[in-house]
Amino acid sequence: MPTTGKLYLGSTLISGGGEAEAWVRNPDWIAMPTLTAGVDEKVYGIIAVGTGNSNFVSFEFEGAYNVDWGDGNSEDVANSVDAQHNFDYADLSSSTEFALGSFGDTHRQALVTITPQAGQSLTKVNFNKKHTQSGLNDYRTPWLDIAISAANCTSLTVGSTSGNLALLERCNVVDVGVLTSASLMFQGCSSLQSVPLFDLSSATNASYMFRYCSSLQSVPLFDLSSVTDAANMFQDCSSLQSTPLFDLSSATNASIMFQGCSSLQSVPLFDLSSATNASYMFRYCSSLQSVPLFDLSSVTDASYMFDACSSMQSVPLFDLSSATNTSYMFRKCSSMQSTPLFDLSSATDASSMFDVCSSLQSVPLFDLSSATTTAYMFRYCYALQSVPLFDLSSATTTTSMFQSCDSLQSGATTGLTVSLSYDDLKLSAVEIDRIFTNLGTASGTQTITVTNNWGSATCDPTIATAKGWTVAN
């Protein structure tokens, strides 16, 4: 009888769901030597070597260093010079064979050892390198497990763009020096599941640190108290289920920080009091059900912040008094039924703010007096029955503001001077006349459209035409 459970690729969870799994090292991998902080200065790594003899590896360290490739070859490498190698399957012992990948392809393993030459220290570790072999296309560098003990290292890059460490499941940072940047550190390590707690207290930039680490389920409580740029830090970490309470009190940029974290169900009360940019921060967090009352009082750009958070039913009363851009902020929040009275007095762009909020039933009287664009603001809000008397006197673009609001019975605004369509809604003649009455004087040739409403035939267009409007009814 088949058994239920979780399915792994190597040691990587690929199905089964549930709570975060503790990473279990593949028992078929060769043993990783022990490193002791403050004693050892070495880097170890295990390479998977395929039968095709296209097993290219490249990296760069600062401090002249020696590389034992683990296949009978070794070499000294000068400071800041790339080490490069192509492994031959036949050079490795058959005792290291293991099955890699969903089709169980046979690979052998090499234990690579990097040590500083006499009188040298490892001050930079960079695996984000591509072998310079002519005609070589982009490829996955087949690191499986890496351990680093380099107390003098001030620059650490494991993933990113060129190295493509898509098979790496663990990076054990045993010892590291003072890092001022963690930007791009593990980007693209899509199999990464285990990282330890190491010192980031001096880092000011953590942008893109774990971007595209799609197997990562949890992370330790790094000290981010000095970080000013946390943009894209966990972007598309689609397996991340929780996050600790990082100190983000210095972060001015938190944009895209958790975008695409589709398994994230809740987040702690981060200190965002210094953040001016929170755009896209939780976009596509489709499992996120609620968020705490973040201090957004300094945020000027909140666009797309919760876009497509389809499980979120309500939000607290964020201070948006400094926000000039709230466009798309809650677009596709299809479970949200109501919204608090945000201070939108500084917002110039409120376009698509509640677009496709299909469960939204009511909205308060937002101050839209500064908004120049409200295009698509309530489009596809099928459950919305009425809106209060918004001040649209500054609006220059209102395209499709109420499009497909099938239940809308009341939608008058004040001060409007540019075209707006109320086509195909649920408006009575009384309500249409109320819309006409509250219009401002048309700015040039402008059209107010009220076609396909049950009250269209009996409304009084002269109320609007007297103010210079063209009426489509």
ROTIKOL-610248 format. One record per residue (C-alpha): residue in one letter; z, x, y. Coordinates in steps of 0.001 Angstrom, whole numbers, plus 500000, padded with zeros to 6 digits. Layout:
BEGIN
REC aa     pz     px     py
REC  A      Z      X      Y
...
END
This chain:
BEGIN
REC aa     pz     px     py
REC  M 500000 500000 500000
REC  P 499132 501402 503465
REC  T 502059 502404 505614
REC  T 502396 501706 509324
REC  G 503306 504372 511837
REC  K 501919 506808 514351
REC  L 498752 508808 513879
REC  Y 498606 512445 514957
REC  L 495732 514822 515693
REC  G 497224 518223 514979
REC  S 500610 517466 516459
REC  T 499237 515058 519055
REC  L 500126 511369 519026
REC  I 496860 509419 519230
REC  S 498000 505934 518264
REC  G 501082 503921 517436
REC  G 502650 503330 520854
REC  G 506367 502812 521287
REC  E 508839 505130 522961
REC  A 508202 508763 523788
REC  E 507995 510911 520671
REC  A 509639 514315 520452
REC  W 506889 516874 519996
REC  V 506729 518281 516459
REC  R 504957 521584 516020
REC  N 502242 521607 513393
REC  P 503841 523214 510297
REC  D 500508 524846 509414
REC  W 500493 526920 512586
REC  I 501636 530521 512244
REC  A 505127 531305 513548
REC  M 505558 532048 517240
REC  P 507837 535100 517886
REC  T 511058 534439 519798
REC  L 511240 535452 523460
REC  T 514503 536081 525310
REC  A 514720 535476 529062
REC  G 515753 538532 531041
REC  V 514990 540811 528107
REC  D 511411 540319 526998
REC  E 508346 540642 529185
REC  K 505543 539308 527010
REC  V 503129 536470 526575
REC  Y 502245 535112 523147
REC  G 499544 532642 522269
REC  I 497990 531183 519156
REC  I 494216 530818 519063
REC  A 492299 528501 516728
REC  V 489231 530335 515417
REC  G 486307 528354 514015
REC  T 483677 529387 511500
REC  G 480828 529425 514017
REC  N 481916 532720 515602
REC  S 481707 531243 519092
REC  N 485410 531618 519801
REC  F 485395 532910 523352
REC  V 488605 533650 525237
REC  S 489234 535024 528702
REC  F 492263 535393 530970
REC  E 493530 537491 533851
REC  F 496929 539066 534444
REC  E 498201 541145 537342
REC  G 500002 544303 536434
REC  A 497992 546504 534082
REC  Y 498444 545106 530591
REC  N 497711 545524 526904
REC  V 496214 542827 524688
REC  D 496711 542764 520939
REC  W 494120 540187 519893
REC  G 495748 539601 516505
REC  D 492544 540321 514574
REC  G 492895 544094 514300
REC  N 491625 544746 517807
REC  S 493625 545721 520895
REC  E 492843 547087 524320
REC  D 494346 548145 527627
REC  V 493203 546106 530614
REC  A 493461 547174 534250
REC  N 495341 545196 536892
REC  S 493534 541969 537913
REC  V 490711 542552 535450
REC  D 489722 539756 533066
REC  A 490434 540314 529394
REC  Q 487609 538886 527271
REC  H 487133 538498 523542
REC  N 485128 536611 520949
REC  F 486947 536101 517672
REC  D 485244 536395 514289
REC  Y 486507 533990 511639
REC  A 486082 536646 508925
REC  D 488475 539024 510709
REC  L 491434 536697 510155
REC  S 493453 536045 507042
REC  S 492692 533007 504915
REC  S 496460 532429 504826
REC  T 496246 531196 508438
REC  E 493780 528403 507675
REC  F 494539 524894 508890
REC  A 492662 521677 509593
REC  L 491890 521011 513241
REC  G 490630 517780 514723
REC  S 489982 514301 513477
REC  F 487436 515550 510907
REC  G 489742 518268 509564
REC  D 487494 521214 510438
REC  T 488829 524425 508922
REC  H 490046 527031 511382
REC  R 491966 530271 511129
REC  Q 494536 531529 513610
REC  A 495125 534636 515687
REC  L 498408 535521 517373
REC  V 497543 537115 520722
REC  T 500186 539354 522333
REC  I 500049 540436 525985
REC  T 502461 543099 527252
REC  P 502592 545136 530469
REC  Q 501590 548760 530234
REC  A 504251 551418 530842
REC  G 505719 551125 534339
REC  Q 503947 547817 535000
REC  S 505126 544211 535312
REC  L 503307 540943 534778
REC  T 503169 539378 538246
REC  K 500341 536917 537638
REC  V 499388 534885 534566
REC  N 496061 533061 534729
REC  F 494407 531364 531752
REC  N 491944 529545 534039
REC  K 489068 531845 533169
REC  K 485696 531472 531479
REC  H 484136 534228 529370
REC  T 481160 535847 531125
REC  Q 478871 535787 528087
REC  S 475341 535090 529351
REC  G 474084 531587 528636
REC  L 477517 530307 527651
REC  N 478018 526645 528551
REC  D 481376 525106 529402
REC  Y 483689 525131 526385
REC  R 487245 524476 525257
REC  T 489350 527637 525092
REC  P 491130 527155 521743
REC  W 494733 527955 522657
REC  L 497199 525877 520611
REC  D 500631 527189 521624
REC  I 501640 529597 524405
REC  A 504984 531250 525210
REC  I 505604 533121 528462
REC  S 508448 535433 529428
REC  A 507580 537161 532699
REC  A 510515 537393 535076
REC  N 508385 538988 537805
REC  C 505528 536503 537612
REC  T 504971 534705 540921
REC  S 501668 533006 540049
REC  L 501228 530917 536893
REC  T 498052 528997 536014
REC  V 497634 527646 532505
REC  G 495007 524914 532794
REC  S 492705 523843 535639
REC  T 488907 523853 535693
REC  S 487385 526926 534052
REC  G 489877 527605 531280
REC  N 489755 524092 529798
REC  L 492780 524407 527512
REC  A 492192 520985 526002
REC  L 493758 521916 522624
REC  L 497003 523353 524018
REC  E 499974 521283 522812
REC  R 502860 523398 524098
REC  C 503458 525889 526869
REC  N 506942 527356 526566
REC  V 507829 529015 529869
REC  V 510872 531036 528796
REC  D 511188 533079 531977
REC  V 509250 533169 535221
REC  G 509738 534582 538706
REC  V 509735 532868 542091
REC  L 506780 530478 542146
REC  T 505706 529195 545549
REC  S 502923 527028 544112
REC  A 502550 524941 540975
REC  S 499196 523521 542051
REC  L 496719 523016 539167
REC  M 499195 524663 536789
REC  F 498446 522533 533709
REC  Q 495442 520530 534907
REC  G 493154 519424 532091
REC  C 495556 520298 529266
REC  S 494796 516979 527626
REC  S 496723 517714 524394
REC  L 499816 519092 526160
REC  Q 503013 517400 524996
REC  S 505799 519884 525572
REC  V 506803 521764 528718
REC  P 510306 523146 529376
REC  L 512367 523094 532549
REC  F 511624 526145 534658
REC  D 512411 527036 538265
REC  L 510170 525424 540887
REC  S 512777 525390 543649
REC  S 510619 527599 545903
REC  A 507332 525817 545252
REC  T 505848 523977 548222
REC  N 502691 522781 546444
REC  A 502732 520820 543167
REC  S 499384 519084 543659
REC  Y 497332 518489 540497
REC  M 500075 520145 538408
REC  F 499694 517870 535366
REC  R 496420 516142 536253
REC  Y 494541 514894 533154
REC  C 497428 515763 530814
REC  S 496701 512563 528936
REC  S 499018 513251 525951
REC  L 502105 514106 528009
REC  Q 504803 511455 527470
REC  S 507709 512929 529456
REC  V 508552 515800 531783
REC  P 511853 517502 532677
REC  L 513626 517214 536023
REC  F 511893 519982 537954
REC  D 513439 520958 541287
REC  L 510781 519760 543735
REC  S 513038 519849 546782
REC  S 510739 522276 548641
REC  V 507471 520597 547688
REC  T 505492 519214 550626
REC  D 502294 518432 548685
REC  A 502672 516366 545495
REC  A 499192 514848 545606
REC  N 497575 514102 542213
REC  M 500552 515672 540416
REC  F 500426 513325 537410
REC  Q 497003 511778 537910
REC  D 495653 510220 534684
REC  C 498688 511154 532604
REC  S 497951 507998 530648
REC  S 500701 508519 528041
REC  L 503489 509205 530554
REC  Q 506126 506535 529951
REC  S 508870 507611 532346
REC  T 509588 510089 535081
REC  P 512898 511583 536242
REC  L 514235 511222 539774
REC  F 512429 514128 541395
REC  D 513637 515211 544816
REC  L 510611 514401 546971
REC  S 512500 514477 550264
REC  S 510218 517197 551677
REC  A 506942 515743 550411
REC  T 504583 514621 553157
REC  N 501682 513974 550785
REC  A 502301 511819 547702
REC  S 498781 510439 547456
REC  I 497355 509798 543953
REC  M 500588 511189 542494
REC  F 500733 508764 539549
REC  Q 497241 507247 539658
REC  G 496070 506291 536182
REC  C 499523 506541 534563
REC  S 498755 503387 532613
REC  S 501823 503622 530314
REC  L 504347 503996 533148
REC  Q 506556 500890 533251
REC  S 509101 501799 535930
REC  V 509845 504544 538425
REC  P 513091 505672 540073
REC  L 513895 505493 543772
REC  F 512093 508596 545018
REC  D 512970 509753 548514
REC  L 509666 509262 550333
REC  S 511147 509352 553819
REC  S 508960 512327 554828
REC  A 505757 511025 553294
REC  T 502945 510159 555669
REC  N 500338 509675 552939
REC  A 501125 507441 549948
REC  S 497576 506293 549350
REC  Y 496568 505676 545712
REC  M 500068 506734 544621
REC  F 500399 504205 541775
REC  R 496797 503050 541482
REC  Y 495845 501882 537962
REC  C 499471 501930 536792
REC  S 498694 498802 534820
REC  S 502047 498687 532944
REC  L 504199 499088 536058
REC  Q 506287 495929 536352
REC  S 508420 496701 539406
REC  V 509113 499377 541973
REC  P 512258 500125 544010
REC  L 512544 499939 547787
REC  F 510929 503237 548746
REC  D 511420 504427 552301
REC  L 507851 504220 553621
REC  S 508826 504262 557293
REC  S 506802 507446 557973
REC  V 503752 506441 555948
REC  T 500570 505994 557975
REC  D 498201 505663 555005
REC  A 499262 503207 552284
REC  S 495737 502350 551175
REC  Y 495270 501656 547440
REC  M 498959 502461 546843
REC  F 499399 499794 544139
REC  D 495757 498973 543490
REC  A 495237 497467 539999
REC  C 498959 497366 539141
REC  S 498168 494252 537168
REC  S 501653 493796 535605
REC  M 503616 493974 538864
REC  Q 505002 490554 539748
REC  S 506798 491317 543021
REC  V 507388 494086 545516
REC  P 510308 494764 547878
REC  L 510139 494659 551660
REC  F 508726 498091 552385
REC  D 508881 499360 555945
REC  L 505189 499594 556831
REC  S 505741 499724 560575
REC  S 503932 503095 560884
REC  A 501081 502275 558520
REC  T 497686 502111 560182
REC  N 495803 501752 556895
REC  T 496957 499211 554293
REC  S 493504 498540 552847
REC  Y 493399 497784 549112
REC  M 497170 498302 548943
REC  F 497752 495473 546445
REC  R 494202 494808 545281
REC  K 494018 493484 541700
REC  C 497784 492965 541490
REC  S 496900 489900 539491
REC  S 500490 489022 538449
REC  M 501951 489060 541983
REC  Q 502876 485550 543110
REC  S 504365 486250 546536
REC  T 504720 488995 549091
REC  P 507447 489753 551651
REC  L 506873 489794 555413
REC  F 505678 493375 555875
REC  D 505513 494735 559407
REC  L 501768 495254 559809
REC  S 501855 495559 563581
REC  S 500330 499076 563471
REC  A 497710 498313 560824
REC  T 494143 498592 562048
REC  D 492606 498361 558569
REC  A 493937 495593 556302
REC  S 490706 495094 554398
REC  S 491019 494046 550734
REC  M 494806 494322 550982
REC  F 495322 491387 548573
REC  D 491824 491199 547135
REC  V 491848 489726 543581
REC  C 495554 488845 543708
REC  S 494674 485840 541616
REC  S 498275 484579 541175
REC  L 499272 484877 544844
REC  Q 500425 481435 545981
REC  S 501596 482032 549562
REC  V 501723 484673 552262
REC  P 503968 484997 555347
REC  L 502873 485345 558963
REC  F 501865 489018 559053
REC  D 501342 490546 562472
REC  L 497619 491343 562335
REC  S 497208 491646 566093
REC  S 496078 495303 565831
REC  A 493805 494846 562829
REC  T 490150 495540 563539
REC  T 489063 494813 559963
REC  T 490415 492158 557614
REC  A 487331 492035 555407
REC  Y 488001 490786 551851
REC  M 491728 490651 552612
REC  F 492363 487570 550455
REC  R 489142 487405 548443
REC  Y 489527 485883 544950
REC  C 493081 484720 545646
REC  Y 492400 481624 543587
REC  A 495953 480239 543745
REC  L 496431 480630 547522
REC  Q 496804 477194 549124
REC  S 497487 478049 552760
REC  V 497768 480919 555189
REC  P 499733 480955 558433
REC  L 498213 481253 561889
REC  F 497240 484948 561839
REC  D 496383 486592 565151
REC  L 492879 488025 564660
REC  S 492200 488719 568322
REC  S 491436 492422 567643
REC  A 489282 491808 564578
REC  T 485702 493050 564629
REC  T 485033 492634 560894
REC  T 486258 489694 558804
REC  T 483623 489672 556074
REC  S 484570 487444 553104
REC  M 488223 487348 554177
REC  F 488824 484096 552260
REC  Q 485936 484230 549790
REC  S 486555 482258 546556
REC  C 490019 481114 547635
REC  D 489264 477899 545751
REC  S 492656 476296 546426
REC  L 492860 477071 550144
REC  Q 493635 473936 552166
REC  S 494789 475533 555412
REC  G 493348 478678 556999
REC  A 493305 478546 560782
REC  T 493704 481808 562748
REC  T 494098 482501 566463
REC  G 492039 484542 568902
REC  L 489077 485091 566549
REC  T 485876 486099 568388
REC  V 483648 487292 565486
REC  S 482012 485506 562562
REC  L 484143 484217 559686
REC  S 483237 482153 556645
REC  Y 485329 479363 555128
REC  D 482546 478427 552735
REC  D 483294 476619 549473
REC  L 487050 476087 549926
REC  K 489252 472961 549910
REC  L 489425 472143 553632
REC  S 489737 468669 555111
REC  A 488036 467636 558349
REC  V 491422 467776 560114
REC  E 491965 471345 558955
REC  I 488434 472407 559903
REC  D 488953 470983 563387
REC  R 492220 472931 563582
REC  I 490274 476105 562748
REC  F 487779 475298 565538
REC  T 490585 474587 568022
REC  N 492268 477970 567493
REC  L 489111 480035 567817
REC  G 488723 482358 570758
REC  T 485527 482515 572793
REC  A 482708 483859 570635
REC  S 481781 487489 571313
REC  G 478008 487160 571575
REC  T 476191 485355 568782
REC  Q 478827 484476 566167
REC  T 478969 481920 563368
REC  I 481907 479989 561939
REC  T 480901 478752 558473
REC  V 482597 475708 556911
REC  T 479956 474577 554404
REC  N 480849 473154 550983
REC  N 484263 471834 552007
REC  W 485073 468206 551386
REC  G 485742 467737 555129
REC  S 482576 469499 556330
REC  A 480599 466315 556897
REC  T 483154 464654 559185
REC  C 484518 467587 561199
REC  D 483816 467982 564948
REC  P 481594 471074 565499
REC  T 481575 470547 569276
REC  I 485100 471976 569453
REC  A 483644 475324 568392
REC  T 480232 475126 570057
REC  A 481971 474574 573410
REC  K 483337 478123 572989
REC  G 479945 479634 572275
REC  W 480074 479476 568482
REC  T 477332 478554 566062
REC  V 478720 476230 563401
REC  A 477353 476212 559828
REC  N 478531 473049 558147
END
